[in-house]
Amino acid sequence: MKNSYQVEPATTVQEQPLSNDLAKVKDITTSGNPFLVVLSLFSLYLIWGGTYLAMRIGLEGFPPFLMASVRFLIAGSLLYAVLRLRGAVAPTRAQWIGSAIIGTLLLVGGNGGVAFSEQWVASGLAAVGLAAIPLWTALFAGFWGRWPTRIEWLGLGVGFVGVILLNLGNGIWANPLGAIALLLAAISWALGSAWSRHISLPPGLMSSAAQMVVGGCVLLVLSLGLRERTPNLAVGQSLWAIAFLIIFGSLIAFSAYGYLLRHVRPALATSYAYVNPMVAVGLGVLLAGERLTLIELVAIAVTLTGVGLVSLGKGRV
């Protein structure tokens, strides 16, 4: 969410230098080398498509918020320690505050919401529900003066029709609580993605590290507050799933996402949302025995058409 629900949103109010590993990469919308952008998109398309099933498996041994907390605390702490050892500057107070805001929106509301919903919603359907993220992101971008273009408005309309069709099926609304959690997760992730371009955040990969550390702490507090328990902590499959989420879903893909948010327009950065459902649904059917109804298949096609139109919209970064 797209664990689910589902990379490092790093932009600042004032222009800041990129970290050493990204310093030579220019904005893809100008004359920069597109290789890292393509590589980042490719990693999101494949890795995040598999995180939905990984979260589903992880839930066999962990409750949702504790699972997300373990994932981001470990990944964030490791990345932060490595960056500091390599000489990266620690975030300022303002950057920690910005990281707390964006990390809470993306990782607690977004990823945590997806993990919570997958207690009842199939992993493939969870990915489809989050396919509306580019639609919400396009709307939130208007808060900062970048309203959708005509073709993006068309995509918004088509996409929301797809979401309505999806809600007509029994899969997502079989449990209203899971469906509402999935909807709120998409909105929270989209708001965090759009806002991250206009708030003070650490430069480079340090932004990912700070957001994961803070988000993991908030998730842990939430887990303790809800008194979550781990009855099957020793389940081997769930431990492997958590390891996949930490290494691939967080350290690699989450950092790539933040890079895209800084270098391409939001519609392209969130385009993973219309590729992930195909990967997630395929994995869910092949490996987890999940099934889709006809109306849900139609909803997938309509929703992906809408977000595809949004991704074609032209605009400034």
N, C-alpha and C positions, 0 to 999 in steps of 0.2 A: 502498500500500500504501500504496488505497487505498490509489499509489502510491500504488497502489497506492495499501499499503499504505498515503490513503489517505491557524493556529489555536491558540490560545494557552491551554494548560492553566495557569491562574494562580489558585492559591489559596494561602493562607499559614496557618501555624500560629496566628498572631495576626492579628486583624482589621486590614486595611490599607485605606487609601483607594484608590478606583479612580482611574485616570488621567482627565484632564479630559474626554476624548471619551466616556467611559462613566460619568462621575460622576452624571449625572442619571437613569441607568437603574436602576430598582429590581429586586429579585428578582421574576422572573415568577411565582414561587409565591406571592407576596403581592399587593400592589396596584400593581406596576410596569407600565409600558407594555410590552405584548407585542411591539411592532413589531420591535425589534432581535432578539428571540429568533426570531421567524418569519423575518426576513431572514437570520439566521445559519443556520437550518435549511435554508432554500431554497438558500443558497449551497453548503452541504455536499452536499445532494442532487444538485445539477447538476454543480458543479465537480469534486468528488471522484469522481463517477461517470465523468468524462472523463479523470481522471488515470491510470487504469489503462492505457488505450490510449496516452496520451501517454508513459508510461514505456516501454511496449512499443516505440514508435517511437524514443524516445530511446536505447534499447539498441542500435539499429542503428549508432550512432556512438560510444557511450560504454559502458564496463563498468559494472555495476550500482552499486557503492559509490562510484566516482568520480562518476557521474551524480548520485547523491543528495547527495554532498558539495558539488559545484558548486551544486546547487539551493539547499541550505540555507545555505551560507556566503554566497552573494550576497544571498539574501533576508534573512537574519538581520543581516548587516552593514549593508545599506541601511536596514532598519527601526531598528536600534540607533542609527545615525548621525542619522537624522531625529528620533527621540525625544530624543536628547541635545541636538540643536540647538534643539529646542522647549522645553528646560528640564527634561526628565525626569531624575530622580535615578538615578545608576548603582546597579546591584544591590549589595547588601552581600555579604560573604564567604559568609554562610550561604545567601543567595539564589542565589549562583553555584553553590554545592554542590547545592542543591535543583534548580536548572536543569540541572546536569550529570546528575543522576540521572534526572529525568523526560525530559530531552532524549535521553539514551541509550536509554531504554526505548521512547519513541515514535518517534524518528527513525532510530536505528541498528537496534535490534531490530525495530521495527515497519515503518517505511518501507523501510529498507535490506533487510530480509528479503523484503518484497514484490518489490522491484526484482530481488533475486537469484533469486527463484522464477520471475519472468516470463521468464527465459531459456529456460524449458521449458514453463511453464504459460500457457495462453491468457489474455489480459487479462480476458475475461468470467468465466472460471472462477476467476481470482485474486480478483475482487470477491466471487464467491459464497463462496469459502473464508473470506473475511474477514467474511462476514455473521454469523459466530459471535462476533464481538467483543462485542456486547451481552450474550451469554450468559456469556462469561468475566468481563465487567465486573461483572455482577450477583453472581457468586460472589466476586470479589475485594472488592467493597464490603462483604461480610460480615466481612472482616478488621477493619474499622473500625466494626462494630456495626450495619450496615445490611444484614441478611440479606434475601434475596428474599421477597416475599409469595407467597401460594398461587398466584395466577395467573402470577407470574413463574417459580415452580418448574415449573408446567405448560409455560410457554414454553421453559424450559431443556430439559425432556425432549423436547419436540417438535423443538426446534432441533437437538439432538444426534442425533436420528434422521435429520434431514436431512443432517447432516454425514457420518454413516455411509453413507447412500445415495450421497452425492457421492463418497465414497472408493471405492465399488464400481465407479464408472465408470473408464474408461481415461484420461480427460482429465488429471486431476490426478496420478494415480499412475503415469502413463506414465514419469515420472522421480521416483523416491522422494525424491531429494535436494530437488527443487523442492517436493514436497508437504510434507516435514518443515519446510522453511524457511517455508512459508506458514502452517503450524500454529503454529510458534514466533513468527512475526510477529504473529499474532492475539493470542496470550497476552501477548506483551511489550507491545503497544499497550494491551490491556485493563488490565494491571497499572499501567502508567504513567498511564492515565486515572483509575483509582480512587485511586491514591496521590497524584496531583497535588492532591487536595482536602485533604490532610493533611500537607503539607510546606511549608517556607518557600520561597516564590517571589516574584519582583518583582511589583508591582501592575500591572494593565492590560496594555497591549501590550508593555511591556518584558519580560514573562515570555516571550512568543513570541520576541522578538528574542534573548534570552539562550539559550533552549533551541535555537534554530536555529543560533546561532553555535557553541555547545559541541557540539551534535550533528553539525554539519558538520565540525568539527575531528576528532572521533572517527572519522567516516566516511572522512576523508582519510587519517588514520593507518592505518585498516584497509585502504584501497585500496593505499597504498604498501607495507604489510606483505605483501599478497597479490600485489604486483607486477602490478597490473592495467595493461593497455595500451589505447590508443585507436587502433585501426587505421583507423577511418573518421571521424576527428574532423571532417572538412570536409563531411560529409553534411548538406545543408541541412535536410531534414526533422527530423533529430535535434536540430539547433540550435533550430528553432522549437518542438519539443516541450519542450526544456529551458526556453525562455523562458515557455511556458505554465505549466509547473510552478512556476517561480519567482514569477511575477506572480499567477496565479490560485490554484494549488494551495497555495502557501506564504504569501505576503503577505496574501491575502484569506481563504482557507478555513481555514488553520491558525490564524489569529488568531480567526476566528469560533468555531472549535471550543473554544478556551480560554475564550472568553466564556461559551459554553454550559455548560462544566464548572463554572463558578463560579455559575451562575444557575438551572440546572434539575437535576433528578435525573439520575444517570448513564444510566439506561435511555433517557431522552429524548435526552440529548446524543449518545448513540451510535446513535440510530435511523436515522441516515444509512446505516448498514450494510445495512439491508434495502431501501433505495431505490437505492443505488449499483449493485448487481448488475444491475438492470433496465436502467439507463443504460449500464453497461459492456458488458453482453451485446449490447444493441442496437447500440452503436457498433462493437463487435468484429465482429459479423456484417455490418453495412452497409459498414464502411470497411476492415476488415482480412481479410475472407473467413474468419473463424473459424466453426466449426460445433459444435453441441451434440448429444449423444446423447439418447435418450428418458429414460434413467435420470437423466441430469444435469438435464433439465428438471423431472422429478419432484422431484429433490433441491432444486432452487431453490424450488419451491412449498412443500415441507415446511419448509425452513430459514427462509424468509421468514415462514411462519405462526408458527413458534416465536419468532422475535425480535419479531414484531408483538405477540404475547401479552406478552412481557417489557415492551415499551414501554407497554402499557396498565396495568401494575402501578402502584399508588398508593404513595407513600412520601415521606418528607422528603427535601429536597435533601441 
